Amino acid sequence: MQEKINRWSFIFSIICLVLFLTFIFSGWFTNSILGIHPLTIILFVSLFTFLFGVYGFSGVRDGKGMARSISTVVIALGLSAFLGFVLMFGSLLN
């Protein structure tokens, strides 16, 4: 079970990163679709991915799984911290 959570959390961390890069470089997303900022959605998804990535550490059986878990945690935590920083200071300037 933890091996599957480990894999899926890695996949979702990559998806979060791709969504973030898509939002940053395209600029065609707006708040009017859902009523909340798209970066907020990506922030919450990356936080859940981080939590599942930490839980996925218990299912590590080999070096490949360990590398996948570490990269998941680093990507999700880094993206969450950056998005939190951007959203916090963006709301202060607004």
C-alpha positions as CSV (number, residue, x, y, z in Angstrom):
1,M,0.0,0.0,0.0
2,Q,2.8,2.4,0.9
3,E,4.6,1.7,-2.3
4,K,1.5,2.8,-4.3
5,I,1.2,6.0,-2.2
6,N,4.9,6.6,-2.8
7,R,4.5,6.3,-6.5
8,W,1.3,8.4,-6.7
9,S,2.7,11.1,-4.5
10,F,5.7,11.4,-6.8
11,I,3.4,11.6,-9.8
12,F,1.3,14.3,-8.1
13,S,4.4,16.3,-7.2
14,I,5.4,16.3,-10.9
15,I,1.9,17.3,-11.8
16,C,1.9,20.2,-9.3
17,L,5.2,21.4,-10.7
18,V,3.9,21.3,-14.3
19,L,0.7,23.1,-13.3
20,F,2.8,25.8,-11.5
21,L,5.0,26.3,-14.5
22,T,2.0,26.3,-16.9
23,F,0.3,29.0,-14.8
24,I,3.4,31.1,-14.4
25,F,4.4,31.1,-18.1
26,S,1.0,31.2,-19.8
27,G,-0.9,33.8,-17.7
28,W,-4.3,32.8,-19.1
29,F,-5.8,31.4,-15.9
30,T,-8.1,33.7,-14.0
31,N,-9.9,33.8,-10.7
32,S,-13.3,33.9,-12.4
33,I,-13.4,30.1,-13.2
34,L,-13.5,28.8,-9.6
35,G,-13.5,32.0,-7.6
36,I,-10.2,31.4,-6.0
37,H,-6.7,31.9,-7.2
38,P,-5.2,29.0,-9.2
39,L,-2.0,29.1,-7.2
40,T,-4.0,28.5,-4.0
41,I,-5.3,25.3,-5.5
42,I,-1.8,24.2,-6.5
43,L,-0.6,25.1,-2.9
44,F,-3.2,22.8,-1.3
45,V,-2.5,20.0,-3.7
46,S,1.2,20.2,-3.1
47,L,0.7,20.3,0.7
48,F,-1.3,17.1,0.5
49,T,1.3,15.6,-1.8
50,F,3.9,16.4,0.8
51,L,2.0,14.7,3.5
52,F,1.5,11.6,1.4
53,G,5.1,11.7,0.4
54,V,6.2,11.6,4.0
55,Y,3.7,8.8,4.6
56,G,5.2,7.0,1.6
57,F,8.6,6.8,3.3
58,S,7.3,3.8,5.3
59,G,6.9,1.8,2.1
60,V,10.5,2.3,0.9
61,R,12.1,-1.1,-0.1
62,D,15.1,-0.1,-2.2
63,G,17.2,2.8,-3.3
64,K,14.9,3.7,-6.2
65,G,12.0,4.1,-3.8
66,M,14.1,6.2,-1.4
67,A,15.2,8.5,-4.2
68,R,11.5,8.8,-5.3
69,S,10.4,9.6,-1.8
70,I,13.2,12.2,-1.2
71,S,12.5,13.9,-4.5
72,T,8.8,14.0,-3.8
73,V,9.3,15.6,-0.4
74,V,11.8,18.1,-1.8
75,I,9.6,19.1,-4.7
76,A,6.4,19.3,-2.7
77,L,7.9,21.2,0.2
78,G,9.9,23.6,-2.0
79,L,6.9,24.3,-4.1
80,S,4.6,24.7,-1.1
81,A,7.0,27.1,0.6
82,F,7.5,29.2,-2.6
83,L,3.7,29.3,-3.3
84,G,3.0,30.3,0.3
85,F,5.5,33.1,0.2
86,V,4.2,34.3,-3.2
87,L,0.6,34.2,-2.1
88,M,1.3,35.8,1.3
89,F,3.2,38.8,-0.2
90,G,0.8,39.0,-3.1
91,S,-2.1,39.5,-0.8
92,L,-0.2,42.1,1.1
93,L,0.5,44.1,-2.0
94,N,-3.0,43.8,-3.3
